[in-house]
Amino acid sequence: MLNKIVIVLDVISGLFLIITILLHSGRGSGMSELFGGSSTLSGGTALERTLDRVTVVTAIVWGLCTFWLAWKWTP
């Protein structure tokens, strides 16, 4: 039962991780600047910093779920 919940959480966090990575701006203007304005030299806009935090938290959740499934998976 717990493995099923972790599988669902792993898939959802993986898809959300893909979306948040694609929202980051590259060398030019990206999707994150569409809502947050232009970036400055001090590390970007508040939206970009928030997007960084969300991406890191999502990556940690995805990594922990993947580790759990690799450790406890029994088909």
All heavy atoms as a GROMACS GRO file, in nm:
protein
  571
    1MET      N    1   0.082  -0.120   0.000
    1MET     CA    2   0.000   0.000   0.000
    1MET      C    3   0.086   0.125   0.000
    1MET      O    4   0.060   0.219  -0.073
    1MET     CB    5  -0.092  -0.003   0.123
    1MET     CG    6  -0.178   0.119   0.138
    1MET     SD    7  -0.293   0.130   0.001
    1MET     CE    8  -0.374   0.280   0.040
    2LEU      N    9   0.190   0.126   0.084
    2LEU     CA   10   0.278   0.242   0.092
    2LEU      C   11   0.355   0.262  -0.037
    2LEU      O   12   0.375   0.376  -0.081
    2LEU     CB   13   0.374   0.228   0.211
    2LEU     CG   14   0.468   0.346   0.235
    2LEU    CD1   15   0.387   0.471   0.267
    2LEU    CD2   16   0.564   0.314   0.347
    3ASN      N   17   0.394   0.151  -0.101
    3ASN     CA   18   0.466   0.162  -0.228
    3ASN      C   19   0.380   0.226  -0.336
    3ASN      O   20   0.430   0.300  -0.420
    3ASN     CB   21   0.516   0.026  -0.275
    3ASN     CG   22   0.643  -0.016  -0.205
    3ASN    OD1   23   0.709   0.065  -0.141
    3ASN    ND2   24   0.676  -0.143  -0.216
    4LYS      N   25   0.250   0.198  -0.336
    4LYS     CA   26   0.161   0.258  -0.435
    4LYS      C   27   0.152   0.409  -0.417
    4LYS      O   28   0.153   0.484  -0.515
    4LYS     CB   29   0.022   0.196  -0.426
    4LYS     CG   30   0.018   0.052  -0.471
    4LYS     CD   31  -0.121  -0.006  -0.457
    4LYS     CE   32  -0.119  -0.153  -0.494
    4LYS     NZ   33  -0.252  -0.214  -0.481
    5ILE      N   34   0.147   0.453  -0.293
    5ILE     CA   35   0.142   0.597  -0.265
    5ILE      C   36   0.273   0.663  -0.308
    5ILE      O   37   0.272   0.770  -0.368
    5ILE     CB   38   0.115   0.620  -0.114
    5ILE    CG1   39  -0.024   0.570  -0.079
    5ILE    CG2   40   0.131   0.766  -0.078
    5ILE    CD1   41  -0.053   0.568   0.070
    6VAL      N   42   0.384   0.596  -0.281
    6VAL     CA   43   0.514   0.652  -0.318
    6VAL      C   44   0.530   0.656  -0.470
    6VAL      O   45   0.587   0.750  -0.525
    6VAL     CB   46   0.628   0.573  -0.251
    6VAL    CG1   47   0.763   0.620  -0.299
    6VAL    CG2   48   0.619   0.585  -0.100
    7ILE      N   49   0.477   0.555  -0.540
    7ILE     CA   50   0.483   0.555  -0.687
    7ILE      C   51   0.404   0.674  -0.743
    7ILE      O   52   0.452   0.744  -0.832
    7ILE     CB   53   0.429   0.422  -0.744
    7ILE    CG1   54   0.527   0.310  -0.716
    7ILE    CG2   55   0.404   0.434  -0.894
    7ILE    CD1   56   0.474   0.173  -0.750
    8VAL      N   57   0.285   0.696  -0.692
    8VAL     CA   58   0.204   0.809  -0.738
    8VAL      C   59   0.274   0.941  -0.709
    8VAL      O   60   0.282   1.030  -0.795
    8VAL     CB   61   0.064   0.805  -0.675
    8VAL    CG1   62  -0.013   0.932  -0.702
    8VAL    CG2   63  -0.014   0.684  -0.724
    9LEU      N   64   0.330   0.954  -0.589
    9LEU     CA   65   0.402   1.076  -0.552
    9LEU      C   66   0.526   1.094  -0.638
    9LEU      O   67   0.560   1.207  -0.677
    9LEU     CB   68   0.439   1.071  -0.404
    9LEU     CG   69   0.502   1.195  -0.344
    9LEU    CD1   70   0.405   1.313  -0.353
    9LEU    CD2   71   0.538   1.169  -0.199
   10ASP      N   72   0.593   0.986  -0.672
   10ASP     CA   73   0.712   0.991  -0.757
   10ASP      C   74   0.678   1.039  -0.898
   10ASP      O   75   0.747   1.124  -0.954
   10ASP     CB   76   0.778   0.854  -0.761
   10ASP     CG   77   0.917   0.858  -0.820
   10ASP    OD1   78   0.991   0.954  -0.794
   10ASP    OD2   79   0.954   0.762  -0.890
   11VAL      N   80   0.571   0.988  -0.954
   11VAL     CA   81   0.530   1.028  -1.089
   11VAL      C   82   0.486   1.174  -1.091
   11VAL      O   83   0.526   1.250  -1.179
   11VAL     CB   84   0.418   0.935  -1.142
   11VAL    CG1   85   0.357   0.989  -1.269
   11VAL    CG2   86   0.472   0.795  -1.162
   12ILE      N   87   0.406   1.214  -0.994
   12ILE     CA   88   0.359   1.352  -0.988
   12ILE      C   89   0.475   1.449  -0.968
   12ILE      O   90   0.485   1.551  -1.036
   12ILE     CB   91   0.252   1.369  -0.879
   12ILE    CG1   92   0.125   1.295  -0.919
   12ILE    CG2   93   0.223   1.516  -0.852
   12ILE    CD1   94   0.021   1.288  -0.810
   13SER      N   95   0.565   1.415  -0.876
   13SER     CA   96   0.679   1.505  -0.852
   13SER      C   97   0.774   1.506  -0.972
   13SER      O   98   0.834   1.610  -1.002
   13SER     CB   99   0.753   1.466  -0.725
   13SER     OG  100   0.808   1.337  -0.737
   14GLY      N  101   0.787   1.396  -1.042
   14GLY     CA  102   0.870   1.393  -1.163
   14GLY      C  103   0.815   1.483  -1.272
   14GLY      O  104   0.889   1.559  -1.337
   15LEU      N  105   0.685   1.476  -1.294
   15LEU     CA  106   0.623   1.563  -1.394
   15LEU      C  107   0.631   1.710  -1.353
   15LEU      O  108   0.660   1.797  -1.436
   15LEU     CB  109   0.477   1.522  -1.416
   15LEU     CG  110   0.456   1.386  -1.481
   15LEU    CD1  111   0.307   1.351  -1.483
   15LEU    CD2  112   0.512   1.386  -1.622
   16PHE      N  113   0.609   1.737  -1.225
   16PHE     CA  114   0.618   1.874  -1.176
   16PHE      C  115   0.762   1.926  -1.184
   16PHE      O  116   0.784   2.044  -1.213
   16PHE     CB  117   0.565   1.883  -1.033
   16PHE     CG  118   0.540   2.022  -0.986
   16PHE    CD1  119   0.438   2.099  -1.041
   16PHE    CD2  120   0.618   2.078  -0.887
   16PHE    CE1  121   0.415   2.227  -0.999
   16PHE    CE2  122   0.597   2.207  -0.844
   16PHE     CZ  123   0.495   2.282  -0.900
   17LEU      N  124   0.859   1.838  -1.164
   17LEU     CA  125   0.999   1.877  -1.176
   17LEU      C  126   1.033   1.915  -1.320
   17LEU      O  127   1.103   2.013  -1.344
   17LEU     CB  128   1.088   1.764  -1.128
   17LEU     CG  129   1.238   1.790  -1.121
   17LEU    CD1  130   1.267   1.902  -1.023
   17LEU    CD2  131   1.311   1.664  -1.079
   18ILE      N  132   0.982   1.840  -1.415
   18ILE     CA  133   1.003   1.873  -1.556
   18ILE      C  134   0.943   2.010  -1.587
   18ILE      O  135   1.007   2.093  -1.653
   18ILE     CB  136   0.941   1.765  -1.647
   18ILE    CG1  137   1.021   1.636  -1.634
   18ILE    CG2  138   0.936   1.810  -1.792
   18ILE    CD1  139   0.956   1.516  -1.700
   19ILE      N  140   0.824   2.036  -1.538
   19ILE     CA  141   0.758   2.164  -1.564
   19ILE      C  142   0.836   2.279  -1.502
   19ILE      O  143   0.859   2.382  -1.567
   19ILE     CB  144   0.613   2.160  -1.513
   19ILE    CG1  145   0.530   2.065  -1.599
   19ILE    CG2  146   0.552   2.300  -1.513
   19ILE    CD1  147   0.394   2.036  -1.541
   20THR      N  148   0.880   2.264  -1.378
   20THR     CA  149   0.952   2.373  -1.313
   20THR      C  150   1.088   2.398  -1.377
   20THR      O  151   1.131   2.513  -1.387
   20THR     CB  152   0.970   2.348  -1.162
   20THR    OG1  153   1.037   2.223  -1.143
   20THR    CG2  154   0.838   2.348  -1.090
   21ILE      N  155   1.154   2.294  -1.424
   21ILE     CA  156   1.282   2.314  -1.493
   21ILE      C  157   1.260   2.387  -1.625
   21ILE      O  158   1.336   2.476  -1.662
   21ILE     CB  159   1.354   2.180  -1.514
   21ILE    CG1  160   1.406   2.129  -1.380
   21ILE    CG2  161   1.469   2.193  -1.613
   21ILE    CD1  162   1.463   1.991  -1.384
   22LEU      N  163   1.155   2.353  -1.696
   22LEU     CA  164   1.128   2.419  -1.823
   22LEU      C  165   1.085   2.565  -1.804
   22LEU      O  166   1.099   2.645  -1.897
   22LEU     CB  167   1.021   2.342  -1.901
   22LEU     CG  168   1.066   2.209  -1.959
   22LEU    CD1  169   0.949   2.139  -2.026
   22LEU    CD2  170   1.180   2.229  -2.058
   23LEU      N  171   1.036   2.600  -1.688
   23LEU     CA  172   0.996   2.738  -1.664
   23LEU      C  173   1.115   2.831  -1.636
   23LEU      O  174   1.101   2.952  -1.645
   23LEU     CB  175   0.899   2.746  -1.545
   23LEU     CG  176   0.756   2.705  -1.574
   23LEU    CD1  177   0.675   2.705  -1.445
   23LEU    CD2  178   0.692   2.796  -1.674
   24HIS      N  179   1.230   2.774  -1.604
   24HIS     CA  180   1.347   2.857  -1.577
   24HIS      C  181   1.394   2.927  -1.704
   24HIS      O  182   1.382   2.874  -1.814
   24HIS     CB  183   1.462   2.772  -1.522
   24HIS     CG  184   1.446   2.738  -1.379
   24HIS    ND1  185   1.481   2.823  -1.279
   24HIS    CD2  186   1.398   2.628  -1.318
   24HIS    CE1  187   1.456   2.768  -1.163
   24HIS    NE2  188   1.404   2.648  -1.184
   25SER      N  189   1.449   3.045  -1.685
   25SER     CA  190   1.500   3.119  -1.801
   25SER      C  191   1.639   3.070  -1.835
   25SER      O  192   1.719   3.036  -1.748
   25SER     CB  193   1.504   3.269  -1.771
   25SER     OG  194   1.591   3.295  -1.664
   26GLY      N  195   1.667   3.070  -1.960
   26GLY     CA  196   1.800   3.030  -2.007
   26GLY      C  197   1.887   3.153  -2.025
   26GLY      O  198   1.888   3.243  -1.942
   27ARG      N  199   1.957   3.157  -2.136
   27ARG     CA  200   2.043   3.272  -2.163
   27ARG      C  201   1.961   3.396  -2.198
   27ARG      O  202   1.994   3.506  -2.159
   27ARG     CB  203   2.137   3.240  -2.278
   27ARG     CG  204   2.238   3.136  -2.243
   27ARG     CD  205   2.331   3.113  -2.357
   27ARG     NE  206   2.419   2.999  -2.327
   27ARG     CZ  207   2.502   2.948  -2.411
   27ARG    NH1  208   2.509   2.996  -2.533
   27ARG    NH2  209   2.577   2.847  -2.376
   28GLY      N  210   1.855   3.375  -2.269
   28GLY     CA  211   1.769   3.487  -2.307
   28GLY      C  212   1.654   3.499  -2.210
   28GLY      O  213   1.664   3.468  -2.092
   29SER      N  214   1.544   3.544  -2.259
   29SER     CA  215   1.426   3.555  -2.173
   29SER      C  216   1.352   3.422  -2.174
   29SER      O  217   1.338   3.358  -2.277
   29SER     CB  218   1.334   3.666  -2.223
   29SER     OG  219   1.293   3.638  -2.355
   30GLY      N  220   1.305   3.380  -2.057
   30GLY     CA  221   1.234   3.253  -2.045
   30GLY      C  222   1.092   3.275  -1.999
   30GLY      O  223   1.042   3.387  -1.989
   31MET      N  224   1.028   3.165  -1.970
   31MET     CA  225   0.889   3.172  -1.925
   31MET      C  226   0.877   3.240  -1.789
   31MET      O  227   0.775   3.300  -1.759
   31MET     CB  228   0.830   3.032  -1.917
   31MET     CG  229   0.804   2.969  -2.052
   31MET     SD  230   0.679   3.053  -2.145
   31MET     CE  231   0.535   3.013  -2.049
   32SER      N  232   0.981   3.231  -1.706
   32SER     CA  233   0.972   3.292  -1.574
   32SER      C  234   0.970   3.444  -1.582
   32SER      O  235   0.917   3.510  -1.494
   32SER     CB  236   1.088   3.246  -1.486
   32SER     OG  237   1.210   3.290  -1.538
   33GLU      N  238   1.030   3.500  -1.686
   33GLU     CA  239   1.028   3.645  -1.701
   33GLU      C  240   0.897   3.696  -1.756
   33GLU      O  241   0.870   3.815  -1.753
   33GLU     CB  242   1.144   3.689  -1.789
   33GLU     CG  243   1.277   3.672  -1.721
   33GLU     CD  244   1.392   3.725  -1.803
   33GLU    OE1  245   1.364   3.782  -1.911
   33GLU    OE2  246   1.506   3.711  -1.760
   34LEU      N  247   0.816   3.608  -1.807
   34LEU     CA  248   0.686   3.648  -1.860
   34LEU      C  249   0.599   3.707  -1.751
   34LEU      O  250   0.526   3.803  -1.774
   34LEU     CB  251   0.617   3.527  -1.924
   34LEU     CG  252   0.481   3.549  -1.989
   34LEU    CD1  253   0.497   3.638  -2.112
   34LEU    CD2  254   0.421   3.417  -2.029
   35PHE      N  255   0.609   3.655  -1.629
   35PHE     CA  256   0.527   3.702  -1.518
   35PHE      C  257   0.603   3.787  -1.418
   35PHE      O  258   0.543   3.855  -1.338
   35PHE     CB  259   0.466   3.582  -1.444
   35PHE     CG  260   0.384   3.494  -1.534
   35PHE    CD1  261   0.432   3.371  -1.573
   35PHE    CD2  262   0.261   3.538  -1.581
   35PHE    CE1  263   0.357   3.290  -1.655
   35PHE    CE2  264   0.187   3.456  -1.664
   35PHE     CZ  265   0.235   3.333  -1.701
   36GLY      N  266   0.736   3.784  -1.421
   36GLY     CA  267   0.813   3.850  -1.316
   36GLY      C  268   0.894   3.969  -1.359
   36GLY      O  269   0.967   4.025  -1.278
   37GLY      N  270   0.891   4.009  -1.483
   37GLY     CA  271   0.972   4.122  -1.527
   37GLY      C  272   1.110   4.078  -1.567
   37GLY      O  273   1.139   3.961  -1.584
   38SER      N  274   1.198   4.173  -1.579
   38SER     CA  275   1.334   4.141  -1.622
   38SER      C  276   1.422   4.107  -1.502
   38SER      O  277   1.400   4.154  -1.392
   38SER     CB  278   1.393   4.260  -1.698
   38SER     OG  279   1.403   4.371  -1.612
   39SER      N  280   1.524   4.029  -1.529
   39SER     CA  281   1.613   3.988  -1.420
   39SER      C  282   1.720   4.093  -1.398
   39SER      O  283   1.759   4.166  -1.489
   39SER     CB  284   1.676   3.853  -1.450
   39SER     OG  285   1.758   3.863  -1.565
   40THR      N  286   1.771   4.100  -1.277
   40THR     CA  287   1.877   4.194  -1.243
   40THR      C  288   2.005   4.118  -1.216
   40THR      O  289   2.007   3.995  -1.216
   40THR     CB  290   1.839   4.276  -1.118
   40THR    OG1  291   1.822   4.185  -1.009
   40THR    CG2  292   1.710   4.353  -1.141
   41LEU      N  293   2.112   4.187  -1.186
   41LEU     CA  294   2.240   4.122  -1.160
   41LEU      C  295   2.245   4.057  -1.022
   41LEU      O  296   2.334   3.980  -0.993
   41LEU     CB  297   2.353   4.224  -1.173
   41LEU     CG  298   2.375   4.279  -1.313
   41LEU    CD1  299   2.484   4.385  -1.311
   41LEU    CD2  300   2.414   4.168  -1.409
   42SER      N  301   2.151   4.087  -0.936
   42SER     CA  302   2.155   4.034  -0.800
   42SER      C  303   2.089   3.897  -0.787
   42SER      O  304   2.057   3.855  -0.678
   42SER     CB  305   2.086   4.132  -0.705
   42SER     OG  306   1.949   4.144  -0.739
   43GLY      N  307   2.065   3.827  -0.894
   43GLY     CA  308   2.014   3.691  -0.884
   43GLY      C  309   1.875   3.674  -0.940
   43GLY      O  310   1.816   3.569  -0.925
   44GLY      N  311   1.820   3.772  -1.003
   44GLY     CA  312   1.690   3.757  -1.066
   44GLY      C  313   1.578   3.816  -0.985
   44GLY      O  314   1.598   3.881  -0.882
   45THR      N  315   1.460   3.794  -1.030
   45THR     CA  316   1.341   3.848  -0.967
   45THR      C  317   1.296   3.760  -0.852
   45THR      O  318   1.348   3.651  -0.831
   45THR     CB  319   1.228   3.858  -1.071
   45THR    OG1  320   1.198   3.726  -1.117
   45THR    CG2  321   1.268   3.945  -1.189
   46ALA      N  322   1.200   3.810  -0.779
   46ALA     CA  323   1.145   3.731  -0.667
   46ALA      C  324   1.078   3.605  -0.720
   46ALA      O  325   1.084   3.500  -0.655
   46ALA     CB  326   1.046   3.816  -0.588
   47LEU      N  327   1.015   3.615  -0.836
   47LEU     CA  328   0.951   3.498  -0.895
   47LEU      C  329   1.055   3.392  -0.930
   47LEU      O  330   1.034   3.272  -0.909
   47LEU     CB  331   0.871   3.537  -1.019
   47LEU     CG  332   0.804   3.423  -1.094
   47LEU    CD1  333   0.694   3.363  -1.006
   47LEU    CD2  334   0.747   3.470  -1.224
   48GLU      N  335   1.168   3.435  -0.982
   48GLU     CA  336   1.272   3.340  -1.020
   48GLU      C  337   1.333   3.272  -0.897
   48GLU      O  338   1.363   3.152  -0.898
   48GLU     CB  339   1.380   3.412  -1.099
   48GLU     CG  340   1.466   3.321  -1.182
   48GLU     CD  341   1.548   3.398  -1.282
   48GLU    OE1  342   1.492   3.480  -1.354
   48GLU    OE2  343   1.670   3.375  -1.284
   49ARG      N  344   1.352   3.348  -0.789
   49ARG     CA  345   1.404   3.288  -0.666
   49ARG      C  346   1.303   3.189  -0.608
   49ARG      O  347   1.340   3.082  -0.558
   49ARG     CB  348   1.437   3.396  -0.564
   49ARG     CG  349   1.564   3.474  -0.599
   49ARG     CD  350   1.606   3.564  -0.487
   49ARG     NE  351   1.506   3.665  -0.454
   49ARG     CZ  352   1.498   3.786  -0.508
   49ARG    NH1  353   1.585   3.821  -0.601
   49ARG    NH2  354   1.405   3.871  -0.471
   50THR      N  355   1.176   3.222  -0.613
   50THR     CA  356   1.072   3.131  -0.566
   50THR      C  357   1.068   3.005  -0.652
   50THR      O  358   1.054   2.894  -0.601
   50THR     CB  359   0.935   3.200  -0.566
   50THR    OG1  360   0.944   3.318  -0.488
   50THR    CG2  361   0.827   3.110  -0.511
   51LEU      N  362   1.083   3.023  -0.782
   51LEU     CA  363   1.085   2.909  -0.873
   51LEU      C  364   1.205   2.819  -0.845
   51LEU      O  365   1.194   2.696  -0.852
   51LEU     CB  366   1.087   2.958  -1.018
   51LEU     CG  367   1.077   2.853  -1.128
   51LEU    CD1  368   0.947   2.775  -1.115
   51LEU    CD2  369   1.086   2.920  -1.263
   52ASP      N  370   1.318   2.880  -0.809
   52ASP     CA  371   1.435   2.801  -0.770
   52ASP      C  372   1.406   2.716  -0.647
   52ASP      O  373   1.442   2.599  -0.641
   52ASP     CB  374   1.555   2.892  -0.743
   52ASP     CG  375   1.612   2.955  -0.868
   52ASP    OD1  376   1.585   2.902  -0.978
   52ASP    OD2  377   1.682   3.056  -0.855
   53ARG      N  378   1.344   2.777  -0.548
   53ARG     CA  379   1.312   2.704  -0.424
   53ARG      C  380   1.214   2.590  -0.450
   53ARG      O  381   1.230   2.480  -0.398
   53ARG     CB  382   1.254   2.799  -0.321
   53ARG     CG  383   1.356   2.895  -0.266
   53ARG     CD  384   1.295   2.982  -0.157
   53ARG     NE  385   1.387   3.088  -0.122
   53ARG     CZ  386   1.363   3.217  -0.132
   53ARG    NH1  387   1.246   3.259  -0.177
   53ARG    NH2  388   1.453   3.306  -0.098
   54VAL      N  389   1.112   2.616  -0.530
   54VAL     CA  390   1.013   2.513  -0.563
   54VAL      C  391   1.079   2.398  -0.639
   54VAL      O  392   1.052   2.281  -0.613
   54VAL     CB  393   0.896   2.574  -0.644
   54VAL    CG1  394   0.807   2.467  -0.702
   54VAL    CG2  395   0.816   2.669  -0.559
   55THR      N  396   1.171   2.431  -0.729
   55THR     CA  397   1.241   2.328  -0.805
   55THR      C  398   1.328   2.242  -0.714
   55THR      O  399   1.330   2.119  -0.727
   55THR     CB  400   1.328   2.393  -0.915
   55THR    OG1  401   1.244   2.474  -0.997
   55THR    CG2  402   1.395   2.288  -1.001
   56VAL      N  403   1.397   2.304  -0.619
   56VAL     CA  404   1.482   2.228  -0.528
   56VAL      C  405   1.399   2.137  -0.438
   56VAL      O  406   1.432   2.019  -0.419
   56VAL     CB  407   1.570   2.324  -0.444
   56VAL    CG1  408   1.637   2.252  -0.329
   56VAL    CG2  409   1.673   2.391  -0.531
   57VAL      N  410   1.289   2.188  -0.384
   57VAL     CA  411   1.202   2.106  -0.299
   57VAL      C  412   1.143   1.990  -0.378
   57VAL      O  413   1.139   1.875  -0.330
   57VAL     CB  414   1.092   2.192  -0.233
   57VAL    CG1  415   0.987   2.106  -0.166
   57VAL    CG2  416   1.153   2.289  -0.134
   58THR      N  417   1.100   2.017  -0.501
   58THR     CA  418   1.045   1.911  -0.585
   58THR      C  419   1.150   1.806  -0.617
   58THR      O  420   1.121   1.686  -0.617
   58THR     CB  421   0.988   1.972  -0.715
   58THR    OG1  422   0.894   2.074  -0.682
   58THR    CG2  423   0.919   1.866  -0.799
   59ALA      N  424   1.272   1.850  -0.644
   59ALA     CA  425   1.380   1.755  -0.673
   59ALA      C  426   1.412   1.668  -0.552
   59ALA      O  427   1.440   1.549  -0.566
   59ALA     CB  428   1.505   1.830  -0.719
   60ILE      N  429   1.408   1.727  -0.432
   60ILE     CA  430   1.432   1.649  -0.310
   60ILE      C  431   1.322   1.545  -0.290
   60ILE      O  432   1.350   1.428  -0.259
   60ILE     CB  433   1.447   1.742  -0.189
   60ILE    CG1  434   1.577   1.821  -0.198
   60ILE    CG2  435   1.440   1.665  -0.058
   60ILE    CD1  436   1.590   1.932  -0.097
   61VAL      N  437   1.197   1.584  -0.308
   61VAL     CA  438   1.085   1.490  -0.294
   61VAL      C  439   1.098   1.378  -0.396
   61VAL      O  440   1.082   1.259  -0.364
   61VAL     CB  441   0.949   1.563  -0.308
   61VAL    CG1  442   0.834   1.465  -0.321
   61VAL    CG2  443   0.927   1.656  -0.191
   62TRP      N  444   1.129   1.412  -0.521
   62TRP     CA  445   1.144   1.312  -0.626
   62TRP      C  446   1.259   1.217  -0.594
   62TRP      O  447   1.247   1.096  -0.610
   62TRP     CB  448   1.166   1.380  -0.760
   62TRP     CG  449   1.184   1.282  -0.871
   62TRP    CD1  450   1.086   1.214  -0.938
   62TRP    CD2  451   1.309   1.239  -0.927
   62TRP    NE1  452   1.144   1.132  -1.032
   62TRP    CE2  453   1.278   1.146  -1.027
   62TRP    CE3  454   1.441   1.271  -0.901
   62TRP    CZ2  455   1.378   1.085  -1.102
   62TRP    CZ3  456   1.540   1.209  -0.976
   62TRP    CH2  457   1.508   1.117  -1.075
   63GLY      N  458   1.371   1.273  -0.548
   63GLY     CA  459   1.486   1.189  -0.514
   63GLY      C  460   1.458   1.094  -0.400
   63GLY      O  461   1.497   0.977  -0.404
   64LEU      N  462   1.390   1.143  -0.297
   64LEU     CA  463   1.357   1.057  -0.183
   64LEU      C  464   1.260   0.947  -0.223
   64LEU      O  465   1.273   0.832  -0.179
   64LEU     CB  466   1.299   1.140  -0.069
   64LEU     CG  467   1.399   1.231   0.003
   64LEU    CD1  468   1.326   1.318   0.105
   64LEU    CD2  469   1.508   1.150   0.069
   65CYS      N  470   1.162   0.980  -0.306
   65CYS     CA  471   1.067   0.878  -0.353
   65CYS      C  472   1.138   0.773  -0.438
   65CYS      O  473   1.112   0.652  -0.424
   65CYS     CB  474   0.956   0.943  -0.435
   65CYS     SG  475   0.839   1.037  -0.339
   66THR      N  476   1.227   0.817  -0.525
   66THR     CA  477   1.300   0.723  -0.609
   66THR      C  478   1.391   0.634  -0.526
   66THR      O  479   1.401   0.514  -0.550
   66THR     CB  480   1.382   0.801  -0.714
   66THR    OG1  481   1.293   0.884  -0.790
   66THR    CG2  482   1.453   0.707  -0.809
   67PHE      N  483   1.457   0.693  -0.426
   67PHE     CA  484   1.541   0.613  -0.336
   67PHE      C  485   1.459   0.511  -0.260
   67PHE      O  486   1.498   0.395  -0.246
   67PHE     CB  487   1.616   0.705  -0.239
   67PHE     CG  488   1.699   0.631  -0.140
   67PHE    CD1  489   1.818   0.572  -0.178
   67PHE    CD2  490   1.658   0.617  -0.008
   67PHE    CE1  491   1.895   0.502  -0.088
   67PHE    CE2  492   1.733   0.548   0.083
   67PHE     CZ  493   1.853   0.489   0.044
   68TRP      N  494   1.342   0.553  -0.211
   68TRP     CA  495   1.255   0.462  -0.136
   68TRP      C  496   1.212   0.344  -0.224
   68TRP      O  497   1.214   0.229  -0.181
   68TRP     CB  498   1.133   0.536  -0.084
   68TRP     CG  499   1.034   0.446  -0.018
   68TRP    CD1  500   0.926   0.386  -0.076
   68TRP    CD2  501   1.037   0.401   0.117
   68TRP    NE1  502   0.860   0.308   0.015
   68TRP    CE2  503   0.927   0.315   0.135
   68TRP    CE3  504   1.120   0.426   0.225
   68TRP    CZ2  505   0.899   0.254   0.256
   68TRP    CZ3  506   1.093   0.365   0.345
   68TRP    CH2  507   0.983   0.280   0.360
   69LEU      N  508   1.174   0.373  -0.348
   69LEU     CA  509   1.129   0.267  -0.437
   69LEU      C  510   1.244   0.173  -0.474
   69LEU      O  511   1.223   0.052  -0.489
   69LEU     CB  512   1.066   0.326  -0.563
   69LEU     CG  513   0.930   0.393  -0.540
   69LEU    CD1  514   0.885   0.464  -0.666
   69LEU    CD2  515   0.828   0.292  -0.496
   70ALA      N  516   1.362   0.226  -0.489
   70ALA     CA  517   1.478   0.141  -0.520
   70ALA      C  518   1.513   0.053  -0.401
   70ALA      O  519   1.561  -0.060  -0.419
   70ALA     CB  520   1.598   0.226  -0.560
   71TRP      N  521   1.487   0.101  -0.282
   71TRP     CA  522   1.524   0.028  -0.161
   71TRP      C  523   1.418  -0.075  -0.121
   71TRP      O  524   1.450  -0.188  -0.082
   71TRP     CB  525   1.545   0.128  -0.048
   71TRP     CG  526   1.596   0.071   0.078
   71TRP    CD1  527   1.687  -0.028   0.095
   71TRP    CD2  528   1.559   0.114   0.210
   71TRP    NE1  529   1.710  -0.050   0.229
   71TRP    CE2  530   1.632   0.035   0.302
   71TRP    CE3  531   1.472   0.210   0.259
   71TRP    CZ2  532   1.619   0.052   0.438
   71TRP    CZ3  533   1.461   0.227   0.395
   71TRP    CH2  534   1.534   0.147   0.482
   72LYS      N  535   1.290  -0.039  -0.134
   72LYS     CA  536   1.182  -0.124  -0.083
   72LYS      C  537   1.096  -0.190  -0.190
   72LYS      O  538   0.996  -0.250  -0.157
   72LYS     CB  539   1.089  -0.039   0.005
   72LYS     CG  540   1.151   0.010   0.131
   72LYS     CD  541   1.164  -0.104   0.230
   72LYS     CE  542   1.210  -0.052   0.363
   72LYS     NZ  543   1.219  -0.155   0.462
   73TRP      N  544   1.132  -0.179  -0.315
   73TRP     CA  545   1.044  -0.232  -0.421
   73TRP      C  546   1.043  -0.383  -0.420
   73TRP      O  547   1.146  -0.449  -0.421
   73TRP     CB  548   1.092  -0.181  -0.556
   73TRP     CG  549   1.009  -0.234  -0.669
   73TRP    CD1  550   1.043  -0.332  -0.756
   73TRP    CD2  551   0.879  -0.190  -0.706
   73TRP    NE1  552   0.942  -0.354  -0.844
   73TRP    CE2  553   0.840  -0.269  -0.818
   73TRP    CE3  554   0.792  -0.095  -0.656
   73TRP    CZ2  555   0.717  -0.252  -0.878
   73TRP    CZ3  556   0.670  -0.080  -0.718
   73TRP    CH2  557   0.632  -0.156  -0.828
   74THR      N  558   0.923  -0.439  -0.418
   74THR     CA  559   0.905  -0.583  -0.432
   74THR      C  560   0.792  -0.605  -0.531
   74THR      O  561   0.675  -0.581  -0.501
   74THR     CB  562   0.868  -0.649  -0.298
   74THR    OG1  563   0.754  -0.584  -0.243
   74THR    CG2  564   0.982  -0.640  -0.200
   75PRO      N  565   0.825  -0.649  -0.652
   75PRO     CA  566   0.720  -0.666  -0.754
   75PRO      C  567   0.622  -0.779  -0.722
   75PRO      O  568   0.647  -0.866  -0.647
   75PRO     CB  569   0.797  -0.696  -0.882
   75PRO     CG  570   0.934  -0.728  -0.842
   75PRO     CD  571   0.954  -0.681  -0.701
   0.00000   0.00000   0.00000
